[in-house]
Amino acid sequence: MKKIALLSILLLTGMVLSYAKPIDVRTAQSAGSNYYSHIFHVQSLQLSLAYTEKSPGGEPVYYVFNVNTDKGFIIVSAEDATHPILGYSNEGGYAAPTIGSNAAYWMNKEKDQIIAIRANNIQAGATLKNEWASCINNTFDNSNTHRVSSFVGPFCATTWDQSPYYNAYCPGSPQAVTGCVATTMGQIMKYWNYPPHGIGYASYNDVNPPYSENYGWLFAYLDTSNYMWASMPNKVISPGNSQVAKLLYDAGVTLQMNYSPSNSGSFVSMYDFPGANSQESFPNYFGYTKYIHDELRRQHTTAAWLSLIEAELNAVPARIVSYSGLDPVNGGHNWVCDGYNTADNYLHMNWGWSGADDGYFNVDSLNPSGTPYHFNDSEEVLTNIKPPPAKALFMGNPTAGCAGMKVQFTDQSFGPAPSFPVTAWKWTFAGGTPPISTSQNPVVTYTSTGAFNVTLVVTTAKGTDTMVKSSYITVLNSASAPLAQGFEQNFPPLHWSENNPSNYFVTWSKASVGGYGLSAHSMAYNNSKTTNANIGDRQQMYSQPVSFFSTNNPELYFDVAYAPYNNQFSDTLAVYYSTDCGVQWTQVYLKGGMSLCTTGKSVQNGANTDSGTFKPLNTNWRTDTIYLGNLAGNPDVMFSFENRCGKGSSMYIDNVNIKDNPLSVFNITEDNTLAVYPNPNNGSFTLQFDSHADKTYAISVYDMLGQEVMHNQVAGSGGRLLLPVNLTGCSKGIYTVVLKSDNQQTVKKIAVF
């Protein structure tokens, strides 16, 4: 929110000035008792002084009196040149607000006004004199029905807070507090008991600078956050209620909250900070109407301001308001405004502080006719916060493939409340068969190549909503082998596609480090960033379809670089192929941890890193090969590179090659340079070959399906090398031994019986 400077007149508060008549505590008590009786129609009252706020010079500024036992409080000004009553409540008792809290902000603003009025010797006008006379003499005019007390609200039943328990999902140790904007959002959403689940995902990197702490990447997977509203109590008084904590954390991440253990902060409106604010988070991540309005106090008269807010609360159902303000010391504040009193137009504030000091407060300038100072100018509200008549959402799987692919569409839509569910669906599928559908979860076939839009219109008893996903389905022509991809151009590469069903923020991406040869880029997945992902989460990158129709000896080979974080946190790479456009997948490669590792070291034990995650050196790459003889003659083959998250480190893939006879790119040495004995064998044998001292040799063994069952790297010695191999855990059959170094490759068949 836009900052305002404290007025220079506050510097005068230490001077001895003659100012308008102060109100002593006994007069204030009498005025408060009479006003409380008038507002709440209560005759028997016992007021006790609970708190006196004083100026820097020690003069009383206002008094707070508790009413009977837990019957509320009333705040009375100690200055007769202001409105007499600053606020009141008929529930609980008064607690001096914690420094930095929303209630403290509000009362400090009132205090500053009173000090400014005194410093400038501003006198009470006729209106204020009459107000004081009515309170002191108990002579309220009830002849005007508009002035008879009638309460609208309060509508918000929750009295949530920022900690403890509410922040159980927040980062850090000690844990950061939720932040007042997240708590306000949560209370408003609980009021509506909406949505049933969030939309998409949100994430950001909470590091210093610009943030206060260094919590790193924070994620909220809102699609999978199902909010159990009935399980959320009005007040959390013990640990274990994960539903409230998860809701407030999800809200905080969408706000890109500046988390800290003492004071977490974020923005409320697009006026404050476009891109990350509650005005945009409500519709974008939680499905609220996109027509939420930001209204600034300084653009309204007091009457217009009250009329604006009261119109929200008079709606059916009432639309509670997000109210905020800014002070120059403790920053922004945000809370819920959920009611008002027709007699005096005081607004009910739910401060988001476990119910402490919730009540009705005056929003007018304390001396509207006399002071030129604008203490309320920093205030703003969000209005029209409500669920839409319907919310259309869907996903399809797969979203890319070859001609003839079948796509399963899944409806994720919802209505404004459980009592108003979605009752009708109308789908439109450009390029699909059928082209339209009224099923909730249709299956559609795509036979023509191109990129196609999908449209869904859903209907509830309250109305309709439409979602259009442009170029959502991509149907590709199959390329003929050979095919090579070095990730040097746009990412994903042309005709490649990413499968990200859970909408994770961290995805396969282009990295500025390359594999063997002249490559300067690669495809990478940074598992170390997925601090909020679950171990085992999977995400795929699909190749374009490839035709092996005229291929006799297809194989797939690629460069890989990886180092796990340690033995506990490591990741896995799996490779699959599909012959039916991605409907079914067959695994042909699986390596993880130190088996996938190309450095011999984990990150924790010395692998090269950049900002804490693995970054390969030129010597940290390995070429892995998958033989695919069983796919010869197939017209449409897709490959999937799947990352399986273990919260380990970054994984890199480069120089993906799909070849008819890839050995043609090497200078093939005679088989007698690689000896295998005994052969046949029982799975235990020795490799023998002559080596050069300046070379590194990669040895791989593949089964009949092309799956790599053993891999090793050895440094040349300048003489004959003997390498024992043990395949005793493998099935009987024919295996292929491949020896690679620089531009040479030697292949040997062995039999295991």
C-alpha positions in Angstrom: 0.0 0.0 0.0 1.1 3.5 -0.7 3.0 4.9 2.3 2.1 8.2 3.9 4.3 10.2 6.2 3.3 11.2 9.7 2.4 14.8 9.8 4.9 17.3 11.1 2.4 18.5 13.7 3.2 15.3 15.7 6.6 16.8 16.4 4.9 19.5 18.4 3.4 17.1 21.0 6.1 17.7 23.5 5.4 21.4 23.6 3.2 23.0 26.3 0.1 24.3 24.5 -3.3 25.5 25.5 -5.8 23.2 23.9 -9.5 22.3 24.1 -10.9 21.0 27.3 -9.8 17.4 28.3 -12.3 14.9 29.6 -11.5 13.4 33.0 -12.0 9.7 33.7 -15.3 10.1 35.7 -16.9 12.1 33.0 -15.7 9.6 30.4 -17.1 6.7 32.4 -20.5 8.4 32.7 -20.6 9.2 29.0 -19.6 5.6 28.1 -22.2 4.1 30.4 -25.0 6.2 29.0 -24.0 5.5 25.4 -23.6 1.7 25.9 -27.1 1.6 27.6 -28.5 3.6 24.7 -27.0 1.4 22.0 -27.6 -2.0 23.5 -30.8 -1.1 25.5 -29.2 -2.3 28.8 -30.0 -0.5 32.1 -27.9 -2.2 34.7 -24.2 -1.5 34.0 -21.0 -1.6 35.8 -18.1 0.0 34.0 -14.5 -0.5 35.2 -11.5 1.3 33.8 -9.4 -1.3 31.9 -6.9 0.9 30.1 -5.8 4.5 29.6 -3.9 5.6 26.5 -1.6 8.5 27.1 0.3 11.0 24.9 4.1 11.2 25.0 3.6 14.1 27.5 1.6 11.8 29.8 -1.9 13.3 29.2 -4.8 10.9 28.8 -5.8 10.4 25.2 -8.6 7.9 25.6 -10.1 5.6 28.2 -11.3 2.0 27.8 -13.9 0.6 30.2 -14.9 -3.0 30.5 -18.7 -3.6 30.9 -19.9 -5.9 33.7 -18.2 -9.3 33.2 -17.4 -10.2 29.6 -20.2 -7.9 28.3 -17.8 -6.0 26.1 -16.1 -2.6 26.4 -16.5 1.0 25.4 -13.7 3.4 24.3 -14.2 7.1 25.2 -12.1 10.0 24.0 -10.3 12.1 26.7 -10.7 15.2 24.4 -14.0 17.1 24.0 -13.0 18.3 20.5 -13.5 14.8 19.1 -16.4 12.4 18.8 -16.9 11.1 22.3 -17.2 7.4 21.5 -14.3 5.8 19.6 -15.5 2.2 19.7 -17.5 -0.4 21.6 -18.4 -4.1 21.8 -21.0 -6.1 23.8 -18.8 -9.3 23.9 -15.7 -10.2 25.9 -13.3 -7.7 27.4 -10.7 -5.3 26.2 -7.0 -6.3 25.9 -4.4 -3.6 25.0 -3.5 -4.4 21.4 -0.2 -6.0 20.7 2.3 -3.7 19.0 2.0 -4.1 15.2 -1.5 -5.6 15.3 -4.5 -4.4 13.3 -6.3 -3.1 16.4 -3.1 -1.3 17.5 -2.9 0.4 14.1 -6.4 1.6 14.4 -6.1 2.9 17.9 -2.8 4.6 17.2 -4.5 6.4 14.3 -7.1 7.6 16.7 -4.5 8.6 19.2 -2.5 10.6 16.6 -5.7 12.5 15.6 -6.4 13.5 19.2 -2.8 14.6 19.7 -2.9 16.6 16.4 -6.2 18.2 17.5 -4.7 19.3 20.8 -1.4 20.4 19.2 -3.4 22.7 16.9 -5.9 23.9 19.5 -8.8 22.8 17.4 -12.1 23.4 19.1 -15.3 21.4 19.2 -18.0 22.5 16.8 -21.7 22.4 17.5 -22.1 18.8 16.3 -19.5 17.5 18.7 -20.8 19.6 21.6 -24.2 18.1 21.1 -22.8 14.5 21.0 -20.9 15.1 24.2 -24.0 16.6 25.9 -26.1 13.6 24.8 -23.6 11.1 26.3 -23.0 13.0 29.5 -26.6 13.9 30.2 -28.2 10.8 28.7 -30.4 12.8 26.4 -30.4 10.8 23.2 -33.0 11.6 20.6 -34.9 8.4 19.8 -37.6 10.1 17.8 -35.7 9.6 14.6 -36.1 5.9 13.8 -32.9 5.9 11.8 -31.0 6.7 15.0 -32.5 3.8 16.9 -29.8 1.1 17.3 -30.2 -1.7 14.8 -27.3 -4.0 14.1 -26.4 -5.5 10.7 -24.1 -8.4 11.4 -21.5 -9.2 12.5 -21.5 -12.0 9.9 -18.0 -13.5 10.4 -18.3 -16.2 13.0 -14.6 -17.0 13.0 -12.0 -15.4 15.3 -8.9 -16.6 13.6 -5.3 -15.4 14.2 -1.8 -15.6 12.8 -0.3 -18.0 15.4 -0.1 -20.4 17.1 -1.6 -23.4 15.3 -2.8 -21.3 12.4 0.7 -21.2 11.1 1.4 -24.9 11.3 2.2 -25.0 7.5 4.3 -21.8 7.4 8.1 -22.1 6.9 10.9 -21.7 9.4 11.9 -22.7 12.9 10.5 -20.9 14.8 7.7 -20.9 12.3 6.7 -17.7 10.5 3.3 -16.3 11.3 0.6 -16.4 8.6 0.3 -12.7 7.9 -2.8 -10.6 8.4 -3.7 -10.6 4.6 -3.7 -14.4 4.6 -5.8 -14.6 7.8 -8.2 -12.1 6.3 -8.5 -14.1 3.1 -9.0 -17.3 5.1 -11.8 -15.8 7.3 -13.6 -14.5 4.2 -13.4 -17.8 2.5 -14.6 -19.7 5.6 -17.5 -17.3 5.7 -18.5 -18.5 2.2 -17.3 -22.1 2.7 -15.9 -21.8 -0.8 -14.1 -23.1 -2.8 -14.1 -26.9 -2.5 -10.6 -26.8 -3.8 -8.0 -24.4 -5.2 -7.0 -23.7 -8.7 -3.6 -24.5 -10.2 -0.4 -23.9 -8.2 1.5 -21.0 -6.8 5.2 -20.6 -5.9 7.9 -18.0 -5.3 11.5 -17.9 -4.0 11.5 -16.4 -0.5 15.1 -15.3 -0.2 16.8 -12.2 1.2 16.8 -9.8 -0.6 14.0 -8.8 -1.3 12.4 -10.9 1.5 13.2 -10.8 5.2 14.3 -14.4 5.6 15.8 -17.2 3.4 13.1 -19.8 3.3 13.8 -20.7 -0.4 11.2 -21.9 -2.8 7.7 -22.1 -1.4 4.9 -24.0 -3.2 1.1 -24.4 -2.9 -0.5 -27.1 -5.0 -4.0 -25.7 -4.9 -5.5 -28.2 -7.4 -5.0 -30.9 -4.8 -6.0 -28.8 -1.8 -9.5 -30.0 -0.9 -10.9 -27.6 1.7 -13.0 -29.4 4.3 -14.9 -26.4 5.6 -17.0 -28.3 8.1 -13.7 -29.3 9.8 -12.6 -25.7 10.3 -13.6 -24.4 13.7 -14.4 -20.8 14.5 -11.4 -20.7 16.7 -8.3 -23.0 16.8 -7.2 -23.5 20.4 -5.0 -26.6 20.0 -2.6 -28.1 17.5 -3.8 -30.6 15.0 -6.3 -28.7 12.8 -4.4 -28.9 9.6 -7.4 -27.7 7.5 -7.2 -24.1 8.7 -3.4 -24.0 8.6 -3.3 -25.4 5.1 -5.9 -22.8 3.9 -3.9 -19.9 5.4 -0.6 -21.2 4.0 -2.1 -21.7 0.5 -3.4 -18.1 0.7 0.1 -16.9 1.8 1.9 -18.5 -1.0 -0.5 -17.0 -3.6 0.3 -13.6 -2.0 4.1 -14.2 -2.2 4.1 -13.5 1.5 7.2 -12.0 3.1 7.3 -14.5 5.9 9.0 -14.0 9.2 8.4 -15.3 12.8 7.3 -12.0 14.1 5.6 -10.1 11.2 4.7 -11.6 7.8 3.5 -9.1 5.2 1.9 -8.9 1.7 -0.3 -6.7 -0.4 -4.0 -6.4 -0.7 -4.9 -4.8 -4.0 -3.6 -4.3 -7.5 -3.2 -0.6 -6.6 -0.7 -1.7 -3.9 1.3 -4.2 -5.9 0.1 -5.6 -9.2 0.6 -9.4 -9.6 0.7 -10.7 -6.0 -2.2 -9.4 -3.9 -5.5 -10.7 -2.4 -7.6 -8.9 -5.0 -6.1 -11.1 -7.7 -5.5 -14.2 -5.5 -9.2 -14.5 -4.7 -10.3 -15.1 -8.4 -7.1 -16.6 -9.8 -6.4 -19.2 -7.2 -9.7 -19.7 -5.3 -12.3 -19.2 -8.0 -14.0 -16.0 -6.6 -15.6 -13.5 -9.0 -13.1 -11.6 -11.0 -15.1 -8.4 -10.4 -13.6 -7.6 -7.0 -13.3 -3.8 -6.6 -10.6 -1.8 -4.8 -11.9 1.4 -3.2 -9.7 4.1 -1.7 -10.9 6.1 1.3 -9.5 9.4 0.1 -11.7 9.3 -3.0 -14.9 9.2 -0.9 -16.6 11.4 1.6 -17.3 9.8 4.9 -21.0 9.4 4.0 -20.1 7.8 0.7 -17.6 5.6 2.3 -20.1 4.3 4.8 -22.7 3.9 2.1 -20.3 1.8 0.0 -19.5 -0.6 2.9 -23.0 -0.8 4.2 -24.3 -1.7 0.7 -22.0 -4.7 0.8 -23.2 -5.8 4.2 -26.9 -5.2 3.2 -26.6 -7.5 0.2 -28.3 -10.9 0.3 -26.2 -12.8 1.2 -24.0 -10.2 2.9 -20.6 -9.6 1.3 -18.1 -9.1 4.1 -15.3 -6.6 3.3 -11.5 -6.8 3.3 -10.5 -3.5 5.1 -6.9 -2.3 5.2 -4.8 0.7 6.3 -1.2 1.7 6.5 0.9 3.3 9.2 4.5 4.5 8.5 6.0 2.5 11.3 4.5 -1.0 11.2 3.5 -1.1 7.6 0.2 -2.4 6.2 -2.7 -3.9 8.1 -5.7 -5.9 6.8 -8.8 -7.3 8.6 -12.4 -8.1 8.1 -15.3 -5.6 8.3 -18.4 -7.6 8.7 -21.2 -5.4 10.3 -22.4 -2.0 11.3 -24.9 -0.2 13.6 -27.5 1.8 11.9 -27.8 4.2 14.8 -24.3 5.6 14.6 -22.8 4.0 11.4 -19.9 2.5 13.4 -18.4 -0.4 11.5 -17.8 -3.8 13.1 -14.2 -4.9 12.8 -12.9 -8.4 13.1 -9.2 -7.7 13.7 -7.9 -11.3 13.0 -6.4 -11.5 16.5 -8.3 -14.4 18.2 -11.3 -12.1 18.7 -9.4 -9.6 20.8 -11.0 -6.2 20.7 -13.4 -7.0 17.9 -16.2 -4.5 18.0 -17.7 -1.4 16.4 -15.5 1.5 15.6 -15.9 5.1 14.4 -14.5 5.6 10.8 -15.1 9.3 10.6 -12.4 11.9 11.3 -12.5 12.5 15.0 -13.1 16.2 14.4 -14.5 16.2 10.8 -15.2 19.9 10.7 -12.1 21.3 12.4 -9.0 19.3 11.4 -7.4 19.6 7.9 -5.4 16.5 8.5 -6.2 13.2 6.7 -5.4 10.4 9.0 -7.8 8.0 7.2 -6.5 8.6 3.7 -4.4 5.4 3.7 -7.5 3.2 4.2 -8.9 1.0 1.4 -11.4 -1.8 1.0 -12.0 -4.7 -1.3 -15.7 -5.1 -2.2 -17.8 -7.6 -4.1 -15.9 -10.6 -2.8 -18.2 -13.5 -3.5 -18.3 -16.8 -5.4 -19.4 -16.6 -9.0 -22.6 -18.4 -10.2 -20.4 -21.2 -11.5 -16.7 -22.0 -12.0 -15.6 -23.9 -15.1 -12.4 -25.9 -14.8 -11.0 -29.0 -16.5 -7.9 -30.9 -17.6 -7.1 -33.4 -20.3 -4.7 -36.3 -20.5 -2.7 -36.6 -22.7 -2.5 -33.2 -24.3 0.0 -34.1 -27.0 0.5 -37.1 -29.2 0.1 -38.5 -32.7 -2.9 -38.8 -35.0 -5.5 -41.1 -33.5 -4.7 -40.2 -29.9 -7.6 -40.4 -27.4 -7.8 -37.7 -24.7 -9.6 -38.2 -21.4 -11.1 -34.9 -20.3 -11.8 -34.5 -16.5 -14.2 -31.9 -15.2 -13.0 -30.0 -12.2 -15.8 -27.4 -12.1 -17.9 -26.4 -9.1 -20.8 -24.2 -8.1 -21.0 -21.4 -5.6 -22.0 -23.7 -2.8 -22.7 -27.4 -2.3 -26.4 -26.7 -2.6 -25.8 -25.3 -6.1 -23.8 -28.0 -7.9 -22.9 -28.1 -11.6 -25.8 -29.7 -13.4 -24.9 -29.4 -17.1 -21.8 -29.5 -19.2 -21.3 -28.4 -22.8 -17.9 -29.2 -24.4 -16.6 -28.0 -27.8 -13.6 -29.8 -29.2 -12.0 -28.2 -32.3 -10.5 -31.0 -34.4 -11.9 -33.7 -32.1 -14.4 -36.5 -32.5 -17.0 -36.0 -31.2 -16.8 -32.2 -31.8 -19.3 -31.5 -29.0 -20.3 -33.4 -25.8 -22.6 -32.9 -22.9 -20.9 -35.6 -20.8 -19.1 -34.6 -17.6 -15.9 -36.5 -18.5 -15.8 -37.2 -22.2 -13.2 -39.1 -24.2 -12.3 -37.5 -27.5 -10.3 -38.8 -30.5 -8.0 -36.5 -32.6 -7.1 -37.8 -36.1 -5.8 -34.6 -37.7 -2.5 -32.8 -36.9 -2.5 -29.3 -35.4 -3.1 -27.4 -32.2 -6.7 -27.3 -31.1 -8.9 -25.3 -28.6 -11.1 -26.8 -26.0 -14.1 -25.0 -24.5 -16.3 -26.0 -21.5 -19.5 -24.2 -20.4 -20.9 -25.3 -17.1 -24.3 -24.5 -15.6 -25.6 -24.3 -12.0 -28.9 -23.0 -10.7 -27.2 -19.6 -10.2 -25.8 -19.2 -13.7 -23.0 -20.3 -16.1 -19.3 -20.0 -16.6 -17.0 -20.7 -19.6 -13.4 -21.8 -19.8 -11.4 -21.8 -23.0 -8.0 -23.4 -23.3 -6.3 -22.2 -26.5 -4.1 -24.7 -28.5 -4.6 -27.1 -25.6 -4.4 -30.3 -27.6 -1.4 -30.8 -30.0 -1.5 -33.6 -32.6 1.8 -34.2 -34.3 3.1 -36.0 -37.4 5.6 -38.8 -36.8 9.1 -37.9 -37.8 11.3 -40.6 -39.5 14.4 -41.8 -37.7 17.1 -40.6 -37.3 16.1 -37.9 -34.9 18.4 -35.7 -32.7 17.6 -33.1 -30.0 20.2 -31.0 -28.4 17.9 -28.4 -26.7 19.6 -25.4 -28.3 16.5 -23.6 -29.5 13.1 -22.9 -27.9 12.0 -25.0 -24.9 10.1 -27.3 -25.0 11.5 -28.2 -28.4 9.2 -28.1 -31.4 6.8 -31.0 -31.2 7.9 -32.0 -27.8 5.5 -31.6 -24.9 5.5 -31.6 -21.1 3.1 -33.6 -19.0 2.5 -31.8 -15.8 -0.8 -33.2 -14.4 -0.3 -31.7 -11.0 0.6 -28.2 -12.3 3.9 -28.1 -10.4 5.8 -24.9 -10.7 9.2 -26.6 -11.0 9.2 -28.4 -14.3 11.6 -29.6 -17.0 13.4 -26.5 -18.3 16.2 -25.4 -20.4 19.6 -25.2 -18.7 22.7 -23.3 -19.8 25.0 -26.2 -19.6 25.5 -28.8 -22.3 26.6 -32.4 -22.6 29.3 -33.9 -24.9 30.4 -32.1 -28.1 29.5 -28.5 -28.8 26.3 -28.4 -26.9 25.7 -25.3 -24.8 22.3 -26.3 -23.4 20.4 -29.2 -22.0 17.1 -30.2 -20.5 17.1 -30.1 -16.7 14.8 -30.7 -13.7 15.8 -29.1 -10.4 14.5 -31.4 -7.7 16.2 -29.4 -5.0 13.7 -26.6 -5.4 10.6 -28.9 -4.9 10.7 -28.4 -1.1 6.9 -28.8 -0.9 6.6 -31.6 -3.4 6.0 -35.2 -2.2 8.8 -37.7 -2.6 7.7 -39.8 -5.6 6.0 -37.1 -7.5 6.5 -37.7 -11.2 6.7 -35.4 -14.2 7.3 -36.3 -17.8 8.7 -34.7 -21.0 7.4 -36.4 -24.2 9.3 -36.6 -27.4 7.6 -36.1 -30.8 6.4 -39.3 -32.3 9.0 -41.2 -34.4 8.5 -43.7 -37.1 10.5 -46.9 -37.1 8.6 -48.2 -40.1 11.8 -48.6 -42.2 14.1 -49.1 -39.3 16.0 -52.4 -38.7 18.0 -51.6 -35.6 16.6 -48.6 -33.6 18.2 -47.4 -30.5 17.9 -44.4 -28.2 20.9 -42.8 -26.6 21.4 -39.6 -24.6 23.8 -37.8 -22.3 22.9 -37.6 -18.6 24.5 -35.8 -15.7 23.4 -36.1 -12.1 24.5 -36.1 -8.5 22.2 -36.9 -5.6 22.1 -34.6 -2.6 23.1 -37.5 -0.2 22.0 -41.1 0.5 18.7 -39.9 1.9 17.7 -37.4 -0.7 18.1 -38.6 -4.3 16.1 -38.7 -7.5 15.3 -41.2 -10.3 15.2 -41.0 -14.1 12.9 -43.4 -16.0 12.5 -43.6 -19.7 9.4 -45.1 -21.4 8.1 -45.7 -24.9 4.6 -45.7 -26.2 3.3 -47.2 -29.5 -0.3 -45.9 -29.1 0.2 -42.1 -28.8 0.8 -42.0 -25.1 -2.2 -44.2 -23.9 0.1 -46.9 -22.5 3.8 -46.7 -21.7 6.5 -49.3 -21.4 9.5 -48.7 -19.1 12.9 -49.3 -20.7 15.2 -47.5 -18.4 15.3 -46.8 -14.6 18.2 -45.4 -12.6 18.3 -43.4 -9.4 20.7 -42.3 -6.7 24.3 -43.3 -7.1 23.3 -45.6 -10.0 22.2 -42.5 -11.9 25.1 -40.5 -10.5 27.7 -39.4 -13.1 30.2 -37.8 -10.7 30.9 -40.5 -8.1 30.1 -37.9 -5.5 26.9 -36.6 -3.9 26.3 -32.9 -3.5 27.0 -33.2 0.2 30.3 -35.0 -0.5 31.8 -32.6 -3.0 29.9 -32.6 -6.4 30.1 -29.3 -8.2 27.3 -27.0 -7.2 25.7 -23.6 -8.2 23.6 -22.0 -5.5 23.5 -25.2 -3.6 22.3 -27.5 -6.3 24.3 -29.8 -8.7 25.8 -28.3 -11.9 27.8 -30.6 -14.1 31.3 -30.0 -15.2 32.4 -31.2 -18.6 33.7 -34.4 -17.1 30.4 -35.1 -15.2 28.4 -36.5 -18.2 27.7 -40.0 -19.3 26.1 -41.4 -22.5 23.5 -44.1 -21.9 22.1 -46.3 -24.6 18.8 -48.1 -24.9 18.4 -50.8 -27.6 14.9 -50.9 -29.1 15.1 -53.8 -31.6 11.5 -54.9 -30.6 10.2 -51.6 -32.0 11.5 -52.0 -35.5 8.7 -51.5 -38.1 6.5 -49.5 -35.7 5.1 -46.3 -37.4 4.5 -44.2 -34.2 6.7 -44.3 -31.2 6.9 -41.7 -28.5 9.4 -41.5 -25.7 8.9 -40.2 -22.2 11.7 -38.9 -19.9 10.3 -39.0 -16.4 11.7 -37.3 -13.3 10.8 -39.0 -10.0 11.3 -36.5 -7.2 13.2 -37.4 -4.2 14.1 -33.9 -3.1 17.6 -34.5 -4.2 19.3 -32.3 -6.8 19.3 -31.2 -10.4 19.1 -33.8 -13.2 20.3 -32.9 -16.8 19.7 -34.6 -20.1 21.2 -33.7 -23.5 21.9 -34.9 -27.0 18.9 -37.2 -27.3 19.4 -39.3 -30.4 17.1 -41.8 -32.0 18.9 -43.7 -34.7 18.3 -46.4 -37.2 21.9 -47.6 -36.9 23.6 -45.3 -34.5 26.8 -47.3 -34.6 27.5 -45.5 -37.9 28.5 -42.4 -36.0 31.3 -44.3 -34.4 34.5 -45.9 -35.7 33.8 -49.5 -34.8 36.8 -51.5 -33.6 37.2 -55.2 -34.2 35.5 -57.4 -31.7 38.8 -59.0 -30.8 39.8 -55.8 -29.1 37.2 -56.6 -26.4 37.4 -60.1 -24.9 34.7 -61.7 -22.7 35.4 -64.8 -20.8 34.0 -67.2 -20.1 31.2 -66.9 -22.8 28.7 -68.4 -22.3 28.7 -67.9 -18.6 26.4 -68.0 -15.5 26.3 -64.2 -15.2 29.8 -63.8 -13.8 32.5 -63.0 -16.3 35.5 -60.7 -17.1 35.9 -58.0 -19.7 39.4 -57.5 -21.2 40.5 -54.7 -23.4 43.5 -52.5 -24.2 43.3 -49.0 -22.9 44.9 -45.5 -23.3 46.0 -43.6 -20.3 44.3 -40.3 -21.4 40.9 -41.9 -22.0 37.8 -42.8 -20.0 35.9 -45.9 -20.9 32.1 -46.5 -20.4 31.0 -50.1 -20.2 27.2 -51.0 -20.4 25.4 -54.3 -20.5 21.9 -54.4 -22.0 19.2 -57.2 -22.0 17.2 -58.3 -25.0 14.6 -55.5 -24.4 17.3 -52.9 -24.5 17.2 -52.2 -20.8 20.6 -51.3 -19.3 21.3 -53.8 -16.5 24.9 -52.6 -15.7 27.0 -49.5 -16.2 30.5 -48.6 -15.2 33.2 -46.1 -16.0 36.9 -46.7 -15.7 40.0 -44.7 -16.5 42.5 -46.0 -19.0 45.8 -47.2 -17.7 47.9 -47.3 -20.9 47.8 -51.1 -20.8 45.4 -54.0 -20.7 42.4 -53.7 -18.3 40.5 -56.5 -16.7 37.0 -55.7 -15.4 35.0 -58.3 -13.4 31.2 -58.2 -14.1 28.5 -60.0 -12.0 25.0 -60.4 -13.5 24.0 -63.3 -11.3 20.8 -61.4 -10.4 19.7 -61.2 -14.0 17.6 -63.6 -16.0 19.1 -66.1 -18.4 19.4 -65.0 -22.0 21.4 -63.0 -24.6 23.0 -59.7 -23.5 24.9 -57.0 -25.3 28.1 -55.5 -23.9 29.0 -52.0 -25.2 32.4 -50.4 -24.7 32.6 -46.7 -25.5 35.4 -44.1 -25.5 35.6 -40.9 -27.5 34.4 -41.7 -31.0 34.8 -45.5 -30.7 32.3 -48.1 -29.7 32.7 -51.8 -29.5 29.8 -54.3 -29.2 29.9 -57.9 -28.0 27.1 -60.4 -27.5 27.2 -62.8 -24.5 25.0 -65.6 -23.4 24.0 -66.1 -19.7 22.7 -69.6 -18.8 
